[in-house]
Amino acid sequence: MKPAKEFLDRAIEATVDLNDKEACEIAYEALKLGIDTQYLLEHGFHAALALMKDMFDEGRIYLPHMLAAAEAVEAATKVLMPTSIENTQNSKGVVLLGTIEGDIHSIGKDIVGTNLRIDGYEVIDLGVDVPVETFVEMAIKYNPDVIATSALMTITMTNQLTLEDSLRDAGIRDKLKTMIGGTPVTPDWATKIGADIYGKDASDAIRKINLIMRPEKKETMAVSKNKCYENVCY
């Protein structure tokens, strides 16, 4: 059954208040009552996160608030929709995520990872300062649909190119898609190194991953091989 407005309001309030404990309690209560968890996530927790994102874009809140809100939503999501790497049949896809070697910045990566999980993806977060070799090893182990790397410094961007070459050398580049992002990263850089997706921010990254994971959408766009649509290349 769909949650009453009271439940949706409580979910929104817990998220806006950055209260992950309350978010979990609401989630557990919803499970006991047999409430439609997907509806609660979409119209309660996700709606609140969208509200927070608007406030962030308007400069009314700061990045730590956005991260804390995302953590509250993620906490509720883990209760309502528990998943594991070994059990991915109900997920939209598997994304291998990490900040590229030489770079220890994590905020952007964490935001993307949290939002991907909320959107229904299985995320394998390798952390920060991840060697190219580790990305390749984990790609072979987990067979992800997408490898997403973040680079927050110009000097570390070259490792995104190294990863593309290493994936080809390992014979698995054509079995997955790659996405790159980060402050100095540009669409031109993505094209230059052969990455499939350039993500400007978390919402842009998720929209483009959703696009590339839906073959029927590609057909309606009538894009030919080796062409790009909104910086998503096929």
Backbone as CSV, one residue per row, in Angstrom:
resi,resn,N_x,N_y,N_z,CA_x,CA_y,CA_z,C_x,C_y,C_z
1,MET,0.830,-1.201,0.000,0.000,0.000,0.000,0.868,1.257,0.000
2,LYS,0.313,2.316,-0.572,1.059,3.569,-0.616,1.103,4.186,0.778
3,PRO,2.244,4.808,1.116,2.359,5.426,2.440,1.452,6.638,2.569
4,ALA,0.942,6.837,3.788,0.128,8.020,4.044,1.010,9.257,3.949
5,LYS,0.365,10.412,3.757,1.104,11.667,3.649,1.991,11.875,4.874
6,GLU,1.542,11.366,6.009,2.324,11.501,7.243,3.702,10.854,7.089
7,PHE,3.743,9.692,6.457,5.005,8.997,6.270,5.915,9.769,5.317
8,LEU,5.333,10.287,4.253,6.125,11.051,3.281,6.688,12.310,3.946
9,ASP,5.846,12.980,4.729,6.298,14.188,5.417,7.423,13.884,6.399
10,ARG,7.303,12.758,7.099,8.338,12.374,8.059,9.657,12.056,7.350
11,ALA,9.553,11.398,6.192,10.758,11.063,5.423,11.453,12.326,4.944
12,ILE,10.658,13.273,4.476,11.214,14.541,4.002,11.856,15.306,5.160
13,GLU,11.167,15.336,6.281,11.686,16.060,7.447,12.990,15.448,7.953
14,ALA,13.042,14.113,8.005,14.256,13.446,8.479,15.437,13.750,7.571
15,THR,15.184,13.808,6.274,16.249,14.099,5.319,16.717,15.539,5.445
16,VAL,15.782,16.462,5.484,16.120,17.882,5.607,16.823,18.168,6.928
17,ASP,16.442,17.420,7.965,17.077,17.593,9.279,18.396,16.841,9.380
18,LEU,18.780,16.126,8.317,20.042,15.379,8.254,20.092,14.293,9.323
19,ASN,18.934,13.703,9.595,18.803,12.744,10.687,18.743,11.318,10.138
20,ASP,19.901,10.671,10.005,19.924,9.324,9.431,19.285,8.296,10.364
21,LYS,19.365,8.520,11.694,18.742,7.603,12.638,17.232,7.601,12.477
22,GLU,16.647,8.783,12.372,15.204,8.898,12.183,14.792,8.321,10.827
23,ALA,15.624,8.534,9.815,15.333,7.996,8.480,15.250,6.475,8.531
24,CYS,16.161,5.864,9.264,16.156,4.397,9.409,14.924,3.932,10.165
25,GLU,14.551,4.645,11.225,13.375,4.263,12.009,12.112,4.324,11.156
26,ILE,12.019,5.345,10.323,10.875,5.471,9.412,10.861,4.300,8.434
27,ALA,12.028,3.948,7.933,12.135,2.849,6.977,11.716,1.519,7.609
28,TYR,12.198,1.245,8.815,11.835,0.008,9.507,10.333,-0.048,9.781
29,GLU,9.773,1.082,10.191,8.342,1.143,10.469,7.534,0.878,9.203
30,ALA,8.008,1.421,8.090,7.323,1.217,6.812,7.326,-0.258,6.415
31,LEU,8.438,-0.928,6.644,8.529,-2.357,6.325,7.539,-3.165,7.163
32,LYS,7.439,-2.843,8.441,6.521,-3.562,9.328,5.074,-3.384,8.905
33,LEU,4.749,-2.202,8.385,3.372,-1.904,8.000,3.050,-2.330,6.572
34,GLY,4.048,-2.838,5.866,3.827,-3.283,4.490,3.613,-2.147,3.504
35,ILE,4.234,-1.023,3.784,4.094,0.158,2.923,4.924,-0.012,1.655
36,ASP,4.435,0.549,0.561,5.136,0.511,-0.726,6.478,1.244,-0.576
37,THR,7.563,0.478,-0.483,8.868,1.083,-0.218,9.360,1.949,-1.374
38,GLN,9.088,1.512,-2.615,9.531,2.296,-3.762,8.852,3.658,-3.789
39,TYR,7.576,3.670,-3.460,6.833,4.935,-3.429,7.369,5.844,-2.329
40,LEU,7.661,5.252,-1.175,8.207,6.025,-0.065,9.562,6.624,-0.430
41,LEU,10.389,5.819,-1.094,11.695,6.318,-1.512,11.553,7.460,-2.505
42,GLU,10.705,7.254,-3.505,10.589,8.243,-4.580,9.934,9.534,-4.131
43,HIS,8.799,9.420,-3.423,8.019,10.610,-3.075,8.328,11.170,-1.697
44,GLY,9.117,10.430,-0.935,9.525,10.928,0.367,10.994,11.284,0.395
45,PHE,11.845,10.270,0.508,13.283,10.499,0.641,13.903,11.141,-0.601
46,HIS,13.581,10.614,-1.782,14.173,11.178,-2.998,13.686,12.602,-3.244
47,ALA,12.416,12.840,-2.959,11.863,14.193,-3.127,12.587,15.167,-2.216
48,ALA,12.888,14.724,-0.999,13.610,15.583,-0.056,15.013,15.864,-0.547
49,LEU,15.656,14.849,-1.115,17.010,15.046,-1.624,17.008,16.019,-2.799
50,ALA,15.990,15.938,-3.635,15.865,16.876,-4.750,15.677,18.297,-4.225
51,LEU,14.902,18.424,-3.154,14.703,19.735,-2.523,16.023,20.270,-1.988
52,MET,16.789,19.411,-1.340,18.093,19.813,-0.815,19.036,20.223,-1.944
53,LYS,18.962,19.496,-3.054,19.820,19.825,-4.206,19.485,21.218,-4.736
54,ASP,18.189,21.549,-4.791,17.776,22.884,-5.235,18.304,23.950,-4.269
55,MET,18.220,23.670,-2.987,18.715,24.612,-1.989,20.230,24.783,-2.107
56,PHE,20.920,23.687,-2.408,22.370,23.741,-2.592,22.727,24.586,-3.811
57,ASP,22.002,24.367,-4.908,22.253,25.134,-6.135,21.992,26.620,-5.936
58,GLU,21.055,26.944,-5.048,20.710,28.340,-4.781,21.618,28.967,-3.728
59,GLY,22.541,28.168,-3.173,23.463,28.692,-2.176,22.871,28.827,-0.790
60,ARG,21.733,28.173,-0.541,21.065,28.266,0.760,21.616,27.261,1.764
61,ILE,22.229,26.202,1.263,22.916,25.247,2.131,24.276,24.955,1.501
62,TYR,25.133,24.281,2.255,26.480,24.008,1.772,26.694,22.511,1.558
63,LEU,27.818,22.189,0.959,28.100,20.814,0.581,27.994,19.822,1.746
64,PRO,28.505,20.141,2.945,28.357,19.188,4.053,26.900,18.842,4.350
65,HIS,26.001,19.834,4.197,24.583,19.564,4.406,24.061,18.608,3.339
66,MET,24.485,18.826,2.097,24.048,17.974,1.001,24.523,16.540,1.214
67,LEU,25.761,16.405,1.647,26.319,15.073,1.896,25.583,14.379,3.039
68,ALA,25.301,15.122,4.104,24.601,14.539,5.251,23.185,14.122,4.877
69,ALA,22.527,14.914,4.037,21.186,14.553,3.574,21.239,13.281,2.742
70,ALA,22.246,13.189,1.876,22.409,12.000,1.041,22.673,10.769,1.902
71,GLU,23.424,10.945,2.984,23.712,9.830,3.888,22.435,9.359,4.589
72,ALA,21.565,10.286,4.943,20.300,9.923,5.582,19.437,9.109,4.624
73,VAL,19.391,9.549,3.373,18.608,8.839,2.362,19.215,7.466,2.082
74,GLU,20.523,7.410,2.020,21.185,6.138,1.771,20.923,5.161,2.917
75,ALA,20.923,5.661,4.137,20.657,4.810,5.297,19.257,4.205,5.203
76,ALA,18.288,5.023,4.828,16.919,4.526,4.672,16.825,3.546,3.510
77,THR,17.541,3.839,2.433,17.517,2.974,1.256,18.054,1.585,1.573
78,LYS,19.099,1.514,2.378,19.680,0.224,2.741,18.696,-0.626,3.530
79,VAL,17.829,0.029,4.295,16.808,-0.693,5.053,15.676,-1.146,4.129
80,LEU,15.244,-0.246,3.261,14.085,-0.513,2.419,14.394,-1.408,1.225
81,MET,15.615,-1.299,0.708,15.985,-2.055,-0.480,17.361,-2.669,-0.298
82,PRO,17.506,-3.609,0.629,18.825,-4.216,0.864,19.300,-4.983,-0.354
83,THR,20.568,-4.762,-0.717,21.174,-5.468,-1.845,22.588,-5.836,-1.473
84,SER,23.215,-6.639,-2.316,24.619,-6.994,-2.125,25.258,-7.181,-3.470
85,ILE,26.571,-7.159,-3.504,27.282,-7.346,-4.766,26.958,-8.689,-5.376
86,GLU,26.748,-9.702,-4.507,26.472,-11.029,-5.006,25.036,-11.186,-5.478
87,ASN,24.160,-10.231,-5.165,22.752,-10.357,-5.508,22.295,-9.104,-6.215
88,THR,22.593,-9.021,-7.494,22.366,-7.786,-8.241,21.248,-7.899,-9.262
89,GLN,20.459,-8.995,-9.208,19.469,-9.193,-10.242,18.392,-8.121,-10.249
90,ASN,18.158,-7.463,-9.108,17.125,-6.438,-9.045,17.680,-5.035,-9.238
91,SER,18.981,-4.900,-9.447,19.575,-3.579,-9.627,19.549,-3.189,-11.095
92,LYS,19.710,-1.904,-11.351,19.710,-1.401,-12.718,21.034,-1.668,-13.415
93,GLY,22.067,-1.969,-12.642,23.387,-2.221,-13.208,24.434,-2.095,-12.120
94,VAL,25.650,-2.461,-12.451,26.755,-2.411,-11.495,27.756,-1.347,-11.930
95,VAL,28.096,-0.455,-11.018,29.041,0.626,-11.296,30.249,0.482,-10.371
96,LEU,31.416,0.387,-10.967,32.676,0.350,-10.218,33.161,1.791,-10.130
97,LEU,33.323,2.288,-8.910,33.550,3.718,-8.692,34.803,3.959,-7.870
98,GLY,35.516,5.041,-8.186,36.676,5.389,-7.384,37.337,6.672,-7.847
99,THR,38.100,7.291,-6.944,38.921,8.442,-7.306,40.258,7.914,-7.805
100,ILE,40.687,8.415,-8.938,41.852,7.866,-9.633,43.145,8.029,-8.828
101,GLU,44.105,7.184,-9.121,45.386,7.176,-8.410,46.050,8.560,-8.387
102,GLY,46.594,8.921,-7.215,47.252,10.210,-7.053,46.341,11.283,-6.516
103,ASP,45.044,10.964,-6.366,44.054,11.953,-5.943,43.305,11.418,-4.730
104,ILE,43.240,12.197,-3.660,42.586,11.740,-2.435,41.258,12.441,-2.174
105,HIS,40.737,13.174,-3.155,39.457,13.855,-2.981,38.314,12.838,-3.060
106,SER,37.340,12.974,-2.171,36.275,11.964,-2.127,34.856,12.530,-2.187
107,ILE,34.689,13.829,-1.954,33.329,14.364,-1.833,32.515,14.147,-3.099
108,GLY,33.056,14.526,-4.250,32.317,14.357,-5.502,31.990,12.900,-5.770
109,LYS,32.968,12.041,-5.541,32.771,10.599,-5.737,31.669,10.087,-4.823
110,ASP,31.686,10.523,-3.584,30.697,10.051,-2.614,29.288,10.485,-3.002
111,ILE,29.160,11.712,-3.499,27.842,12.192,-3.921,27.325,11.360,-5.081
112,VAL,28.180,11.105,-6.061,27.777,10.299,-7.215,27.399,8.887,-6.766
113,GLY,28.226,8.292,-5.903,27.950,6.939,-5.433,26.631,6.833,-4.690
114,THR,26.390,7.781,-3.808,25.143,7.780,-3.037,23.939,7.911,-3.944
115,ASN,24.009,8.826,-4.893,22.877,9.040,-5.790,22.667,7.862,-6.741
116,LEU,23.747,7.196,-7.127,23.601,6.003,-7.959,22.872,4.902,-7.195
117,ARG,23.246,4.719,-5.928,22.573,3.705,-5.111,21.101,4.042,-4.948
118,ILE,20.814,5.302,-4.697,19.424,5.734,-4.543,18.639,5.485,-5.817
119,ASP,19.301,5.638,-6.952,18.629,5.459,-8.236,18.499,3.991,-8.621
120,GLY,19.051,3.097,-7.813,18.850,1.674,-8.068,20.033,0.912,-8.599
121,TYR,21.219,1.527,-8.579,22.415,0.850,-9.075,23.185,0.192,-7.939
122,GLU,23.878,-0.873,-8.262,24.800,-1.516,-7.338,26.141,-0.802,-7.501
123,VAL,26.663,-0.250,-6.431,27.898,0.528,-6.510,29.006,-0.170,-5.719
124,ILE,30.124,-0.391,-6.388,31.311,-0.930,-5.740,32.291,0.224,-5.630
125,ASP,32.377,0.805,-4.444,33.200,1.992,-4.230,34.598,1.563,-3.771
126,LEU,35.593,1.830,-4.599,36.966,1.439,-4.294,37.701,2.488,-3.459
127,GLY,37.061,3.637,-3.231,37.680,4.670,-2.406,38.479,5.677,-3.209
128,VAL,39.533,6.206,-2.587,40.343,7.245,-3.224,41.753,6.729,-3.498
129,ASP,42.481,7.470,-4.344,43.867,7.119,-4.679,43.953,5.661,-5.146
130,VAL,43.036,5.303,-6.043,42.935,3.910,-6.492,43.858,3.678,-7.692
131,PRO,44.802,2.754,-7.586,45.698,2.449,-8.708,44.920,1.934,-9.913
132,VAL,45.423,2.248,-11.080,44.801,1.778,-12.312,44.689,0.261,-12.309
133,GLU,45.730,-0.402,-11.821,45.742,-1.865,-11.787,44.586,-2.413,-10.948
134,THR,44.228,-1.694,-9.884,43.136,-2.143,-9.028,41.799,-2.044,-9.756
135,PHE,41.610,-0.960,-10.505,40.386,-0.834,-11.299,40.260,-2.015,-12.256
136,VAL,41.343,-2.362,-12.924,41.318,-3.459,-13.884,41.028,-4.783,-13.179
137,GLU,41.708,-5.028,-12.062,41.498,-6.268,-11.309,40.060,-6.399,-10.832
138,MET,39.502,-5.312,-10.299,38.131,-5.355,-9.806,37.119,-5.456,-10.948
139,ALA,37.469,-4.892,-12.101,36.590,-5.011,-13.264,36.512,-6.460,-13.725
140,ILE,37.643,-7.137,-13.706,37.666,-8.551,-14.084,36.885,-9.377,-13.061
141,LYS,37.008,-9.030,-11.787,36.357,-9.784,-10.718,34.843,-9.596,-10.707
142,TYR,34.386,-8.331,-10.840,32.969,-8.047,-10.666,32.193,-7.833,-11.967
143,ASN,32.882,-7.710,-13.089,32.221,-7.525,-14.380,31.186,-6.393,-14.343
144,PRO,31.594,-5.171,-14.005,30.641,-4.060,-13.908,30.157,-3.607,-15.274
145,ASP,29.031,-2.910,-15.262,28.526,-2.312,-16.494,29.271,-1.020,-16.804
146,VAL,29.663,-0.304,-15.743,30.323,0.997,-15.889,31.471,1.110,-14.892
147,ILE,32.596,1.666,-15.345,33.666,2.072,-14.443,33.673,3.599,-14.416
148,ALA,33.493,4.174,-13.232,33.430,5.628,-13.099,34.603,6.118,-12.267
149,THR,35.366,7.044,-12.823,36.520,7.584,-12.109,36.418,9.092,-11.967
150,SER,36.900,9.575,-10.833,36.921,11.004,-10.559,38.357,11.474,-10.463
151,ALA,38.623,12.664,-11.014,39.941,13.299,-10.908,39.716,14.765,-10.572
152,LEU,40.255,15.200,-9.462,40.052,16.584,-9.019,41.257,17.462,-9.266
153,MET,42.316,16.877,-9.826,43.507,17.661,-10.153,43.944,17.336,-11.571
154,THR,44.402,18.357,-12.276,44.831,18.170,-13.664,45.920,17.120,-13.779
155,ILE,46.806,17.088,-12.797,47.939,16.166,-12.860,47.505,14.704,-12.764
156,THR,46.331,14.450,-12.156,45.876,13.063,-12.022,44.962,12.624,-13.170
157,MET,44.534,13.561,-14.001,43.663,13.217,-15.115,44.310,12.219,-16.075
158,THR,45.627,12.285,-16.183,46.307,11.387,-17.117,46.102,9.921,-16.759
159,ASN,45.819,9.648,-15.485,45.564,8.269,-15.085,44.234,7.752,-15.629
160,GLN,43.328,8.660,-15.972,42.090,8.236,-16.627,42.398,7.714,-18.029
161,LEU,43.359,8.343,-18.688,43.810,7.847,-19.991,44.525,6.507,-19.831
162,THR,45.370,6.408,-18.813,46.080,5.158,-18.547,45.091,4.018,-18.301
163,LEU,44.000,4.315,-17.607,42.990,3.292,-17.342,42.359,2.808,-18.638
164,GLU,42.042,3.734,-19.532,41.470,3.328,-20.815,42.411,2.358,-21.540
165,ASP,43.695,2.690,-21.574,44.679,1.830,-22.235,44.804,0.479,-21.529
166,SER,44.787,0.501,-20.204,44.951,-0.731,-19.432,43.755,-1.662,-19.607
167,LEU,42.565,-1.099,-19.712,41.375,-1.914,-19.939,41.437,-2.583,-21.314
168,ARG,41.971,-1.854,-22.281,42.135,-2.452,-23.622,43.180,-3.560,-23.583
169,ASP,44.283,-3.306,-22.906,45.343,-4.311,-22.799,44.838,-5.581,-22.125
170,ALA,43.893,-5.408,-21.186,43.346,-6.561,-20.473,42.247,-7.267,-21.273
171,GLY,41.875,-6.671,-22.402,40.869,-7.284,-23.268,39.441,-7.149,-22.773
172,ILE,39.173,-6.156,-21.920,37.815,-6.020,-21.370,37.178,-4.657,-21.659
173,ARG,37.871,-3.797,-22.382,37.349,-2.444,-22.604,36.011,-2.461,-23.327
174,ASP,35.845,-3.387,-24.285,34.608,-3.409,-25.058,33.466,-4.104,-24.316
175,LYS,33.742,-4.572,-23.091,32.710,-5.258,-22.315,32.026,-4.338,-21.308
176,LEU,32.475,-3.085,-21.248,31.910,-2.158,-20.272,31.979,-0.734,-20.792
177,LYS,31.372,0.180,-20.059,31.427,1.599,-20.374,32.266,2.313,-19.320
178,THR,32.872,3.410,-19.706,33.643,4.202,-18.751,33.044,5.595,-18.634
179,MET,33.072,6.111,-17.430,32.583,7.462,-17.168,33.641,8.216,-16.382
180,ILE,33.894,9.461,-16.739,34.866,10.281,-16.026,34.218,11.583,-15.574
181,GLY,34.749,12.123,-14.469,34.248,13.380,-13.951,35.284,14.017,-13.039
182,GLY,34.947,15.187,-12.532,35.871,15.920,-11.683,36.007,17.348,-12.159
183,THR,36.435,18.229,-11.275,36.497,19.660,-11.582,37.251,20.004,-12.858
184,PRO,38.452,19.471,-13.097,39.183,19.852,-14.310,38.787,19.059,-15.550
185,VAL,37.970,18.036,-15.378,37.602,17.157,-16.493,36.576,17.846,-17.395
186,THR,36.706,17.650,-18.699,35.831,18.287,-19.674,35.316,17.264,-20.685
187,PRO,34.275,17.615,-21.429,33.793,16.730,-22.490,34.883,16.450,-23.532
188,ASP,35.690,17.450,-23.827,36.775,17.261,-24.801,37.776,16.221,-24.311
189,TRP,38.058,16.229,-23.009,38.990,15.241,-22.450,38.400,13.834,-22.571
190,ALA,37.101,13.729,-22.310,36.433,12.427,-22.438,36.543,11.903,-23.866
191,THR,36.321,12.795,-24.823,36.430,12.400,-26.230,37.857,12.018,-26.582
192,LYS,38.803,12.785,-26.092,40.215,12.555,-26.411,40.704,11.198,-25.934
193,ILE,40.299,10.796,-24.717,40.814,9.542,-24.174,39.930,8.348,-24.526
194,GLY,38.748,8.621,-25.083,37.870,7.525,-25.484,36.901,7.064,-24.421
195,ALA,36.649,7.908,-23.397,35.669,7.553,-22.375,34.261,7.628,-22.962
196,ASP,33.361,6.788,-22.463,32.004,6.750,-23.004,31.123,7.866,-22.470
197,ILE,31.354,8.278,-21.215,30.477,9.252,-20.584,31.291,10.323,-19.870
198,TYR,30.875,11.563,-20.029,31.400,12.658,-19.213,30.285,13.100,-18.281
199,GLY,30.536,13.055,-16.968,29.536,13.479,-16.002,29.902,14.820,-15.410
200,LYS,29.104,15.827,-15.692,29.371,17.175,-15.177,29.178,17.231,-13.672
201,ASP,28.134,16.566,-13.187,27.854,16.491,-11.760,27.085,15.203,-11.509
202,ALA,26.618,14.996,-10.277,25.969,13.736,-9.937,24.701,13.497,-10.752
203,SER,23.851,14.508,-10.852,22.597,14.331,-11.591,22.859,14.088,-13.065
204,ASP,23.845,14.774,-13.611,24.206,14.589,-15.016,24.760,13.177,-15.242
205,ALA,25.579,12.715,-14.308,26.167,11.377,-14.422,25.087,10.302,-14.406
206,ILE,24.153,10.425,-13.494,23.093,9.423,-13.379,22.203,9.442,-14.615
207,ARG,21.873,10.627,-15.099,21.032,10.724,-16.293,21.696,10.039,-17.480
208,LYS,23.004,10.236,-17.630,23.709,9.668,-18.775,23.936,8.162,-18.623
209,ILE,24.150,7.716,-17.382,24.267,6.269,-17.169,22.930,5.601,-17.462
210,ASN,21.839,6.213,-17.022,20.520,5.671,-17.328,20.311,5.596,-18.831
211,LEU,20.772,6.605,-19.528,20.619,6.659,-20.981,21.398,5.545,-21.661
212,ILE,22.624,5.345,-21.237,23.477,4.364,-21.892,23.111,2.930,-21.510
213,MET,22.375,2.772,-20.389,21.959,1.443,-19.950,20.617,1.036,-20.543
214,ARG,20.031,1.892,-21.381,18.733,1.594,-21.992,18.871,1.526,-23.501
215,PRO,19.117,0.328,-24.047,19.301,0.171,-25.496,18.127,0.696,-26.306
216,GLU,16.899,0.543,-25.778,15.735,0.988,-26.537,15.731,2.494,-26.689
217,LYS,16.326,3.214,-25.718,16.407,4.672,-25.796,17.362,5.080,-26.903
218,LYS,18.452,4.334,-27.045,19.419,4.645,-28.091,18.763,4.534,-29.461
219,GLU,17.915,3.495,-29.634,17.284,3.282,-30.928,16.367,4.437,-31.292
220,THR,15.633,4.961,-30.311,14.719,6.057,-30.597,15.468,7.329,-30.952
221,MET,16.709,7.449,-30.497,17.493,8.624,-30.813,18.156,8.492,-32.175
222,ALA,18.169,7.268,-32.711,18.748,7.008,-34.029,20.174,7.513,-34.135
223,VAL,20.989,7.213,-33.151,22.388,7.599,-33.229,23.179,6.436,-33.780
224,SER,24.119,6.712,-34.672,24.905,5.656,-35.279,26.133,5.365,-34.445
225,LYS,26.806,4.265,-34.761,27.976,3.847,-34.008,29.053,4.925,-34.060
226,ASN,29.732,5.093,-32.938,30.805,6.067,-32.799,30.309,7.510,-32.847
227,LYS,29.014,7.687,-32.636,28.469,9.028,-32.539,28.153,9.318,-31.074
228,CYS,27.974,10.598,-30.760,27.725,10.975,-29.379,26.429,11.754,-29.273
229,TYR,25.754,11.568,-28.160,24.549,12.323,-27.848,24.668,12.813,-26.435
230,GLU,24.713,14.140,-26.268,24.867,14.751,-24.951,26.093,14.185,-24.209
231,ASN,27.201,14.060,-24.930,28.452,13.557,-24.359,28.376,12.103,-23.914
232,VAL,27.376,11.368,-24.420,27.317,9.930,-24.218,27.606,9.296,-25.567
233,CYS,28.694,8.570,-25.662,29.136,7.998,-26.932,28.857,6.506,-26.977
234,TYR,28.445,6.036,-28.149,28.125,4.628,-28.307,29.053,3.993,-29.340
